[in-house]
Amino acid sequence: AYPADQQEQDAEVRSLNRIDITGEAWPMARQVRSELTRRKILDAAIDVFSEVGYAAAGWGTIIERTGMTKGALYHHFDSKETLASDIIDEGAAVLVG
């Protein structure tokens, strides 16, 4: 089943793909879409790491969970280590506040 919050996030990403009447992409749409994609990957990785552990978590499982392509994942994170490091950094930032 596809979680409702994921459906909302996907709808938001789709809405950012619109162009204005001049044919130009909306300002910041690409940056916002990129951040939403990155967030989706981080959230999926957190779920997978929580379920099976870091060592057992594979790219394929994370990709499948996001519903994205391998290219999208590698665009944002060049390795599982980089992905995990960003998750840890983000968590530390929340703790430090």
Salt bridges, closest charged atoms under 4 A:
ASP10 OD1 - LYS40 NZ 2.69
ASP43 OD1 - ARG39 NH2 3.00
GLU51 OE1 - ARG65 NH2 2.83
ASP86 OD2 - ARG38 NH2 2.95
GLU90 OE2 - ARG39 NH1 2.87
